Amino acid sequence: MGRSAEASKLESGPSHDPSCDLLREIAGALNERPAYFVEEASASLVQLTRRPERPPEYRCDTGGRVFVGETAAGGVPWGNMHVVHGRARPGDVCTRPPGTGEVVILCMSGMLRVTAQDEVAVLREGDTIHFHIEHGYEMAVVGDEPVEMFVFAAYPGRAAW
C-alpha cells in the first residue's frame, strides 16, 4: 500500500493539521483501530460493572418482535461487550450486517444453524461458536423446537449491534 502525499509531508516535516484520513492510513499500516491513538486508557485492566450500570438496549427483529440486549462491560480497552439472551421459533432467521468485532453464540436448547465467513455450523444444546463479524453472519432455527441462546458480542469503541 503506497503512502499518501499527506503521509509523506508528515514524515518530512512538521504538520499542524493531519487529517482523519491520515490517521486511518497510519492505523491501517499498524493494524490498529484509529481510536487506539486518541482514546484514554483505563487506569486498571480490572473493571467491575454492576447490574444497575448496564443499560438495556431494546431492539426489534425483522418480524417486529422486541428483544433486549445490554452492555455487559463498557469502557474496557477494546470497546464494549454486549450480551443478548434470545429465544427464536422454528423458521426464524436473523441476518447481521458486516461489522468490526467478535461474537460467541451459546446454544442453550434447540438447533441453530450459523453461517459466518462462508462456513456453516449447526449448534445443539451446549454448543458454542466464536467468529469475527467482518463479513456479517446469519442465524436460523432448524428443526421443530424453539431455540434459546446467549450471544456475547465484543465491539471496538461504541459500535452498535
Rosetta constraint file for C-alpha pairs under 8 A:
AtomPair CA 3 CA 7 HARMONIC 5.98 0.50
AtomPair CA 3 CA 8 HARMONIC 6.74 0.50
AtomPair CA 4 CA 8 HARMONIC 6.40 0.50
AtomPair CA 4 CA 22 HARMONIC 7.91 0.50
AtomPair CA 5 CA 9 HARMONIC 6.32 0.50
AtomPair CA 6 CA 10 HARMONIC 6.23 0.50
AtomPair CA 6 CA 18 HARMONIC 7.56 0.50
AtomPair CA 6 CA 22 HARMONIC 6.92 0.50
AtomPair CA 7 CA 11 HARMONIC 6.26 0.50
AtomPair CA 7 CA 22 HARMONIC 6.54 0.50
AtomPair CA 8 CA 12 HARMONIC 6.22 0.50
AtomPair CA 9 CA 13 HARMONIC 6.21 0.50
AtomPair CA 9 CA 14 HARMONIC 7.88 0.50
AtomPair CA 9 CA 15 HARMONIC 7.25 0.50
AtomPair CA 10 CA 14 HARMONIC 6.18 0.50
AtomPair CA 10 CA 15 HARMONIC 5.57 0.50
AtomPair CA 10 CA 18 HARMONIC 7.62 0.50
AtomPair CA 18 CA 22 HARMONIC 6.31 0.50
AtomPair CA 18 CA 23 HARMONIC 7.43 0.50
AtomPair CA 19 CA 23 HARMONIC 6.48 0.50
AtomPair CA 20 CA 24 HARMONIC 6.21 0.50
AtomPair CA 21 CA 25 HARMONIC 6.15 0.50
AtomPair CA 22 CA 26 HARMONIC 6.15 0.50
AtomPair CA 23 CA 27 HARMONIC 6.04 0.50
AtomPair CA 23 CA 34 HARMONIC 6.13 0.50
AtomPair CA 24 CA 28 HARMONIC 5.96 0.50
AtomPair CA 24 CA 33 HARMONIC 7.69 0.50
AtomPair CA 24 CA 34 HARMONIC 5.50 0.50
AtomPair CA 25 CA 29 HARMONIC 6.25 0.50
AtomPair CA 26 CA 30 HARMONIC 6.32 0.50
AtomPair CA 27 CA 31 HARMONIC 5.90 0.50
AtomPair CA 27 CA 32 HARMONIC 4.85 0.50
AtomPair CA 27 CA 33 HARMONIC 5.75 0.50
AtomPair CA 27 CA 34 HARMONIC 5.25 0.50
AtomPair CA 28 CA 32 HARMONIC 6.04 0.50
AtomPair CA 28 CA 33 HARMONIC 7.30 0.50
AtomPair CA 28 CA 34 HARMONIC 7.93 0.50
AtomPair CA 32 CA 36 HARMONIC 6.63 0.50
AtomPair CA 33 CA 37 HARMONIC 7.87 0.50
AtomPair CA 34 CA 38 HARMONIC 7.51 0.50
AtomPair CA 35 CA 39 HARMONIC 5.61 0.50
AtomPair CA 35 CA 157 HARMONIC 7.33 0.50
AtomPair CA 41 CA 77 HARMONIC 6.46 0.50
AtomPair CA 42 CA 75 HARMONIC 7.38 0.50
AtomPair CA 42 CA 76 HARMONIC 6.96 0.50
AtomPair CA 42 CA 77 HARMONIC 6.61 0.50
AtomPair CA 45 CA 76 HARMONIC 7.49 0.50
AtomPair CA 45 CA 77 HARMONIC 7.82 0.50
AtomPair CA 47 CA 73 HARMONIC 7.96 0.50
AtomPair CA 47 CA 76 HARMONIC 7.29 0.50
AtomPair CA 48 CA 73 HARMONIC 7.91 0.50
AtomPair CA 49 CA 53 HARMONIC 6.35 0.50
AtomPair CA 49 CA 54 HARMONIC 7.12 0.50
AtomPair CA 49 CA 72 HARMONIC 7.34 0.50
AtomPair CA 49 CA 73 HARMONIC 6.09 0.50
AtomPair CA 49 CA 74 HARMONIC 7.84 0.50
AtomPair CA 50 CA 54 HARMONIC 6.93 0.50
AtomPair CA 54 CA 70 HARMONIC 6.25 0.50
AtomPair CA 54 CA 71 HARMONIC 5.52 0.50
AtomPair CA 54 CA 72 HARMONIC 6.20 0.50
AtomPair CA 54 CA 73 HARMONIC 7.52 0.50
AtomPair CA 55 CA 70 HARMONIC 5.83 0.50
AtomPair CA 55 CA 71 HARMONIC 6.41 0.50
AtomPair CA 56 CA 68 HARMONIC 6.28 0.50
AtomPair CA 56 CA 69 HARMONIC 5.78 0.50
AtomPair CA 56 CA 70 HARMONIC 4.44 0.50
AtomPair CA 56 CA 71 HARMONIC 7.11 0.50
AtomPair CA 57 CA 68 HARMONIC 5.59 0.50
AtomPair CA 57 CA 69 HARMONIC 5.01 0.50
AtomPair CA 57 CA 70 HARMONIC 5.43 0.50
AtomPair CA 57 CA 71 HARMONIC 7.94 0.50
AtomPair CA 58 CA 66 HARMONIC 6.53 0.50
AtomPair CA 58 CA 67 HARMONIC 5.86 0.50
AtomPair CA 58 CA 68 HARMONIC 4.67 0.50
AtomPair CA 58 CA 69 HARMONIC 6.41 0.50
AtomPair CA 59 CA 66 HARMONIC 5.48 0.50
AtomPair CA 59 CA 67 HARMONIC 5.51 0.50
AtomPair CA 59 CA 68 HARMONIC 6.29 0.50
AtomPair CA 59 CA 69 HARMONIC 7.60 0.50
AtomPair CA 60 CA 64 HARMONIC 5.23 0.50
AtomPair CA 60 CA 65 HARMONIC 5.22 0.50
AtomPair CA 60 CA 66 HARMONIC 4.40 0.50
AtomPair CA 60 CA 67 HARMONIC 6.19 0.50
AtomPair CA 61 CA 65 HARMONIC 5.53 0.50
AtomPair CA 61 CA 66 HARMONIC 6.60 0.50
AtomPair CA 61 CA 67 HARMONIC 7.59 0.50
AtomPair CA 61 CA 94 HARMONIC 7.49 0.50
AtomPair CA 62 CA 94 HARMONIC 7.68 0.50
AtomPair CA 67 CA 86 HARMONIC 7.20 0.50
AtomPair CA 68 CA 84 HARMONIC 6.54 0.50
AtomPair CA 68 CA 85 HARMONIC 7.49 0.50
AtomPair CA 69 CA 82 HARMONIC 6.66 0.50
AtomPair CA 69 CA 83 HARMONIC 5.73 0.50
AtomPair CA 69 CA 84 HARMONIC 4.48 0.50
AtomPair CA 69 CA 85 HARMONIC 7.17 0.50
AtomPair CA 70 CA 82 HARMONIC 5.44 0.50
AtomPair CA 70 CA 83 HARMONIC 5.60 0.50
AtomPair CA 70 CA 84 HARMONIC 6.67 0.50
AtomPair CA 71 CA 80 HARMONIC 6.78 0.50
AtomPair CA 71 CA 81 HARMONIC 5.68 0.50
AtomPair CA 71 CA 82 HARMONIC 4.30 0.50
AtomPair CA 71 CA 83 HARMONIC 6.42 0.50
AtomPair CA 72 CA 80 HARMONIC 7.59 0.50
AtomPair CA 72 CA 81 HARMONIC 5.38 0.50
AtomPair CA 72 CA 82 HARMONIC 5.20 0.50
AtomPair CA 72 CA 83 HARMONIC 6.09 0.50
AtomPair CA 73 CA 80 HARMONIC 5.80 0.50
AtomPair CA 73 CA 81 HARMONIC 5.26 0.50
AtomPair CA 73 CA 82 HARMONIC 7.24 0.50
AtomPair CA 74 CA 79 HARMONIC 6.55 0.50
AtomPair CA 74 CA 80 HARMONIC 4.62 0.50
AtomPair CA 74 CA 81 HARMONIC 6.55 0.50
AtomPair CA 75 CA 79 HARMONIC 5.98 0.50
AtomPair CA 75 CA 80 HARMONIC 6.39 0.50
AtomPair CA 76 CA 80 HARMONIC 6.51 0.50
AtomPair CA 78 CA 155 HARMONIC 7.23 0.50
AtomPair CA 78 CA 156 HARMONIC 5.15 0.50
AtomPair CA 78 CA 157 HARMONIC 6.83 0.50
AtomPair CA 79 CA 154 HARMONIC 7.06 0.50
AtomPair CA 79 CA 155 HARMONIC 5.47 0.50
AtomPair CA 79 CA 156 HARMONIC 4.00 0.50
AtomPair CA 79 CA 157 HARMONIC 4.25 0.50
AtomPair CA 79 CA 158 HARMONIC 6.45 0.50
AtomPair CA 80 CA 154 HARMONIC 5.69 0.50
AtomPair CA 80 CA 155 HARMONIC 5.37 0.50
AtomPair CA 80 CA 156 HARMONIC 6.38 0.50
AtomPair CA 80 CA 157 HARMONIC 6.53 0.50
AtomPair CA 80 CA 158 HARMONIC 6.55 0.50
AtomPair CA 80 CA 159 HARMONIC 7.89 0.50
AtomPair CA 81 CA 152 HARMONIC 6.97 0.50
AtomPair CA 81 CA 153 HARMONIC 5.53 0.50
AtomPair CA 81 CA 154 HARMONIC 4.29 0.50
AtomPair CA 81 CA 155 HARMONIC 6.35 0.50
AtomPair CA 82 CA 151 HARMONIC 7.93 0.50
AtomPair CA 82 CA 152 HARMONIC 5.75 0.50
AtomPair CA 82 CA 153 HARMONIC 5.12 0.50
AtomPair CA 82 CA 154 HARMONIC 6.37 0.50
AtomPair CA 83 CA 150 HARMONIC 6.88 0.50
AtomPair CA 83 CA 151 HARMONIC 5.62 0.50
AtomPair CA 83 CA 152 HARMONIC 4.66 0.50
AtomPair CA 83 CA 153 HARMONIC 6.46 0.50
AtomPair CA 84 CA 150 HARMONIC 5.57 0.50
AtomPair CA 84 CA 151 HARMONIC 5.06 0.50
AtomPair CA 84 CA 152 HARMONIC 6.64 0.50
AtomPair CA 85 CA 148 HARMONIC 7.51 0.50
AtomPair CA 85 CA 149 HARMONIC 5.87 0.50
AtomPair CA 85 CA 150 HARMONIC 4.55 0.50
AtomPair CA 85 CA 151 HARMONIC 6.55 0.50
AtomPair CA 86 CA 147 HARMONIC 7.98 0.50
AtomPair CA 86 CA 148 HARMONIC 5.75 0.50
AtomPair CA 86 CA 149 HARMONIC 5.20 0.50
AtomPair CA 86 CA 150 HARMONIC 6.08 0.50
AtomPair CA 86 CA 151 HARMONIC 7.62 0.50
AtomPair CA 87 CA 146 HARMONIC 7.06 0.50
AtomPair CA 87 CA 147 HARMONIC 5.52 0.50
AtomPair CA 87 CA 148 HARMONIC 4.46 0.50
AtomPair CA 87 CA 149 HARMONIC 6.37 0.50
AtomPair CA 88 CA 92 HARMONIC 6.17 0.50
AtomPair CA 88 CA 141 HARMONIC 6.92 0.50
AtomPair CA 88 CA 146 HARMONIC 5.63 0.50
AtomPair CA 88 CA 147 HARMONIC 5.17 0.50
AtomPair CA 88 CA 148 HARMONIC 6.61 0.50
AtomPair CA 89 CA 141 HARMONIC 6.68 0.50
AtomPair CA 89 CA 145 HARMONIC 7.18 0.50
AtomPair CA 89 CA 146 HARMONIC 4.49 0.50
AtomPair CA 89 CA 147 HARMONIC 6.44 0.50
AtomPair CA 90 CA 141 HARMONIC 5.23 0.50
AtomPair CA 90 CA 142 HARMONIC 6.17 0.50
AtomPair CA 90 CA 143 HARMONIC 6.43 0.50
AtomPair CA 90 CA 144 HARMONIC 5.64 0.50
AtomPair CA 90 CA 145 HARMONIC 6.13 0.50
AtomPair CA 90 CA 146 HARMONIC 5.56 0.50
AtomPair CA 90 CA 147 HARMONIC 7.72 0.50
AtomPair CA 91 CA 140 HARMONIC 6.83 0.50
AtomPair CA 91 CA 141 HARMONIC 5.53 0.50
AtomPair CA 91 CA 142 HARMONIC 6.61 0.50
AtomPair CA 92 CA 140 HARMONIC 5.74 0.50
AtomPair CA 92 CA 141 HARMONIC 5.55 0.50
AtomPair CA 93 CA 138 HARMONIC 7.13 0.50
AtomPair CA 93 CA 139 HARMONIC 5.68 0.50
AtomPair CA 93 CA 140 HARMONIC 4.24 0.50
AtomPair CA 93 CA 141 HARMONIC 6.55 0.50
AtomPair CA 94 CA 138 HARMONIC 5.62 0.50
AtomPair CA 94 CA 139 HARMONIC 5.17 0.50
AtomPair CA 94 CA 140 HARMONIC 6.35 0.50
AtomPair CA 95 CA 136 HARMONIC 7.60 0.50
AtomPair CA 95 CA 137 HARMONIC 5.95 0.50
AtomPair CA 95 CA 138 HARMONIC 4.29 0.50
AtomPair CA 95 CA 139 HARMONIC 6.45 0.50
AtomPair CA 96 CA 136 HARMONIC 5.39 0.50
AtomPair CA 96 CA 137 HARMONIC 5.34 0.50
AtomPair CA 96 CA 138 HARMONIC 6.11 0.50
AtomPair CA 97 CA 135 HARMONIC 7.31 0.50
AtomPair CA 97 CA 136 HARMONIC 4.53 0.50
AtomPair CA 97 CA 137 HARMONIC 6.84 0.50
AtomPair CA 98 CA 133 HARMONIC 5.76 0.50
AtomPair CA 98 CA 134 HARMONIC 4.79 0.50
AtomPair CA 98 CA 135 HARMONIC 4.62 0.50
AtomPair CA 98 CA 136 HARMONIC 3.72 0.50
AtomPair CA 98 CA 137 HARMONIC 7.40 0.50
AtomPair CA 99 CA 133 HARMONIC 5.52 0.50
AtomPair CA 99 CA 134 HARMONIC 4.83 0.50
AtomPair CA 99 CA 135 HARMONIC 7.10 0.50
AtomPair CA 99 CA 136 HARMONIC 6.54 0.50
AtomPair CA 100 CA 132 HARMONIC 7.47 0.50
AtomPair CA 100 CA 133 HARMONIC 5.97 0.50
AtomPair CA 100 CA 134 HARMONIC 5.47 0.50
AtomPair CA 100 CA 155 HARMONIC 6.30 0.50
AtomPair CA 100 CA 156 HARMONIC 7.03 0.50
AtomPair CA 100 CA 159 HARMONIC 7.93 0.50
AtomPair CA 101 CA 132 HARMONIC 5.85 0.50
AtomPair CA 101 CA 133 HARMONIC 5.80 0.50
AtomPair CA 101 CA 134 HARMONIC 7.26 0.50
AtomPair CA 101 CA 153 HARMONIC 7.16 0.50
AtomPair CA 101 CA 154 HARMONIC 5.50 0.50
AtomPair CA 101 CA 155 HARMONIC 4.45 0.50
AtomPair CA 101 CA 156 HARMONIC 6.41 0.50
AtomPair CA 102 CA 130 HARMONIC 7.22 0.50
AtomPair CA 102 CA 131 HARMONIC 5.67 0.50
AtomPair CA 102 CA 132 HARMONIC 4.31 0.50
AtomPair CA 102 CA 133 HARMONIC 5.73 0.50
AtomPair CA 102 CA 153 HARMONIC 5.70 0.50
AtomPair CA 102 CA 154 HARMONIC 5.35 0.50
AtomPair CA 102 CA 155 HARMONIC 6.78 0.50
AtomPair CA 103 CA 130 HARMONIC 5.62 0.50
AtomPair CA 103 CA 131 HARMONIC 5.59 0.50
AtomPair CA 103 CA 132 HARMONIC 6.36 0.50
AtomPair CA 103 CA 133 HARMONIC 7.03 0.50
AtomPair CA 103 CA 151 HARMONIC 6.85 0.50
AtomPair CA 103 CA 152 HARMONIC 5.61 0.50
AtomPair CA 103 CA 153 HARMONIC 4.37 0.50
AtomPair CA 103 CA 154 HARMONIC 6.47 0.50
AtomPair CA 104 CA 128 HARMONIC 6.70 0.50
AtomPair CA 104 CA 129 HARMONIC 5.54 0.50
AtomPair CA 104 CA 130 HARMONIC 4.34 0.50
AtomPair CA 104 CA 131 HARMONIC 6.74 0.50
AtomPair CA 104 CA 151 HARMONIC 5.82 0.50
AtomPair CA 104 CA 152 HARMONIC 5.09 0.50
AtomPair CA 104 CA 153 HARMONIC 6.42 0.50
AtomPair CA 105 CA 128 HARMONIC 5.36 0.50
AtomPair CA 105 CA 129 HARMONIC 5.41 0.50
AtomPair CA 105 CA 130 HARMONIC 6.64 0.50
AtomPair CA 105 CA 149 HARMONIC 6.89 0.50
AtomPair CA 105 CA 150 HARMONIC 5.80 0.50
AtomPair CA 105 CA 151 HARMONIC 4.52 0.50
AtomPair CA 105 CA 152 HARMONIC 6.32 0.50
AtomPair CA 106 CA 126 HARMONIC 6.57 0.50
AtomPair CA 106 CA 127 HARMONIC 5.95 0.50
AtomPair CA 106 CA 128 HARMONIC 4.46 0.50
AtomPair CA 106 CA 129 HARMONIC 6.94 0.50
AtomPair CA 106 CA 149 HARMONIC 5.52 0.50
AtomPair CA 106 CA 150 HARMONIC 5.15 0.50
AtomPair CA 106 CA 151 HARMONIC 6.43 0.50
AtomPair CA 107 CA 111 HARMONIC 7.54 0.50
AtomPair CA 107 CA 112 HARMONIC 7.19 0.50
AtomPair CA 107 CA 123 HARMONIC 6.22 0.50
AtomPair CA 107 CA 124 HARMONIC 6.04 0.50
AtomPair CA 107 CA 125 HARMONIC 5.30 0.50
AtomPair CA 107 CA 126 HARMONIC 5.56 0.50
AtomPair CA 107 CA 127 HARMONIC 5.59 0.50
AtomPair CA 107 CA 128 HARMONIC 6.30 0.50
AtomPair CA 107 CA 147 HARMONIC 7.33 0.50
AtomPair CA 107 CA 148 HARMONIC 6.30 0.50
AtomPair CA 107 CA 149 HARMONIC 4.53 0.50
AtomPair CA 107 CA 150 HARMONIC 6.69 0.50
AtomPair CA 108 CA 124 HARMONIC 7.56 0.50
AtomPair CA 108 CA 125 HARMONIC 4.88 0.50
AtomPair CA 108 CA 126 HARMONIC 5.59 0.50
AtomPair CA 108 CA 127 HARMONIC 7.80 0.50
AtomPair CA 108 CA 147 HARMONIC 7.25 0.50
AtomPair CA 108 CA 148 HARMONIC 5.21 0.50
AtomPair CA 108 CA 149 HARMONIC 5.16 0.50
AtomPair CA 108 CA 150 HARMONIC 7.49 0.50
AtomPair CA 109 CA 124 HARMONIC 6.53 0.50
AtomPair CA 109 CA 125 HARMONIC 4.55 0.50
AtomPair CA 109 CA 126 HARMONIC 7.48 0.50
AtomPair CA 109 CA 146 HARMONIC 7.48 0.50
AtomPair CA 109 CA 147 HARMONIC 5.30 0.50
AtomPair CA 109 CA 148 HARMONIC 5.24 0.50
AtomPair CA 109 CA 149 HARMONIC 7.15 0.50
AtomPair CA 110 CA 124 HARMONIC 5.97 0.50
AtomPair CA 110 CA 125 HARMONIC 6.26 0.50
AtomPair CA 110 CA 141 HARMONIC 7.83 0.50
AtomPair CA 110 CA 142 HARMONIC 7.97 0.50
AtomPair CA 110 CA 143 HARMONIC 7.56 0.50
AtomPair CA 110 CA 145 HARMONIC 5.40 0.50
AtomPair CA 110 CA 146 HARMONIC 5.65 0.50
AtomPair CA 110 CA 147 HARMONIC 4.45 0.50
AtomPair CA 110 CA 148 HARMONIC 6.86 0.50
AtomPair CA 111 CA 122 HARMONIC 6.53 0.50
AtomPair CA 111 CA 123 HARMONIC 5.55 0.50
AtomPair CA 111 CA 124 HARMONIC 4.77 0.50
AtomPair CA 111 CA 125 HARMONIC 7.23 0.50
AtomPair CA 111 CA 141 HARMONIC 6.08 0.50
AtomPair CA 111 CA 142 HARMONIC 5.52 0.50
AtomPair CA 111 CA 143 HARMONIC 6.40 0.50
AtomPair CA 111 CA 145 HARMONIC 7.42 0.50
AtomPair CA 111 CA 146 HARMONIC 7.87 0.50
AtomPair CA 111 CA 147 HARMONIC 6.29 0.50
AtomPair CA 112 CA 122 HARMONIC 5.54 0.50
AtomPair CA 112 CA 123 HARMONIC 5.09 0.50
AtomPair CA 112 CA 124 HARMONIC 6.68 0.50
AtomPair CA 112 CA 139 HARMONIC 6.56 0.50
AtomPair CA 112 CA 140 HARMONIC 5.69 0.50
AtomPair CA 112 CA 141 HARMONIC 4.69 0.50
AtomPair CA 112 CA 142 HARMONIC 5.77 0.50
AtomPair CA 112 CA 147 HARMONIC 6.81 0.50
AtomPair CA 113 CA 120 HARMONIC 6.89 0.50
AtomPair CA 113 CA 121 HARMONIC 5.70 0.50
AtomPair CA 113 CA 122 HARMONIC 4.30 0.50
AtomPair CA 113 CA 123 HARMONIC 6.22 0.50
AtomPair CA 113 CA 139 HARMONIC 5.63 0.50
AtomPair CA 113 CA 140 HARMONIC 5.11 0.50
AtomPair CA 113 CA 141 HARMONIC 6.22 0.50
AtomPair CA 113 CA 142 HARMONIC 6.44 0.50
AtomPair CA 114 CA 120 HARMONIC 5.71 0.50
AtomPair CA 114 CA 121 HARMONIC 5.39 0.50
AtomPair CA 114 CA 122 HARMONIC 6.27 0.50
AtomPair CA 114 CA 123 HARMONIC 7.52 0.50
AtomPair CA 114 CA 137 HARMONIC 7.21 0.50
AtomPair CA 114 CA 138 HARMONIC 5.69 0.50
AtomPair CA 114 CA 139 HARMONIC 4.59 0.50
AtomPair CA 114 CA 140 HARMONIC 6.57 0.50
AtomPair CA 115 CA 119 HARMONIC 5.52 0.50
AtomPair CA 115 CA 120 HARMONIC 4.43 0.50
AtomPair CA 115 CA 121 HARMONIC 6.57 0.50
AtomPair CA 115 CA 137 HARMONIC 5.59 0.50
AtomPair CA 115 CA 138 HARMONIC 5.17 0.50
AtomPair CA 115 CA 139 HARMONIC 6.56 0.50
AtomPair CA 116 CA 120 HARMONIC 6.61 0.50
AtomPair CA 116 CA 131 HARMONIC 7.13 0.50
AtomPair CA 116 CA 133 HARMONIC 7.53 0.50
AtomPair CA 116 CA 135 HARMONIC 7.21 0.50
AtomPair CA 116 CA 136 HARMONIC 6.69 0.50
AtomPair CA 116 CA 137 HARMONIC 4.66 0.50
AtomPair CA 116 CA 138 HARMONIC 6.74 0.50
AtomPair CA 117 CA 133 HARMONIC 7.96 0.50
AtomPair CA 117 CA 135 HARMONIC 5.95 0.50
AtomPair CA 117 CA 136 HARMONIC 7.50 0.50
AtomPair CA 117 CA 137 HARMONIC 7.26 0.50
AtomPair CA 123 CA 127 HARMONIC 5.38 0.50
AtomPair CA 123 CA 128 HARMONIC 6.83 0.50
AtomPair CA 123 CA 129 HARMONIC 7.79 0.50
AtomPair CA 133 CA 137 HARMONIC 6.72 0.50
AtomPair CA 141 CA 146 HARMONIC 7.25 0.50
AtomPair CA 141 CA 147 HARMONIC 6.63 0.50
AtomPair CA 155 CA 159 HARMONIC 5.90 0.50
AtomPair CA 155 CA 160 HARMONIC 7.95 0.50
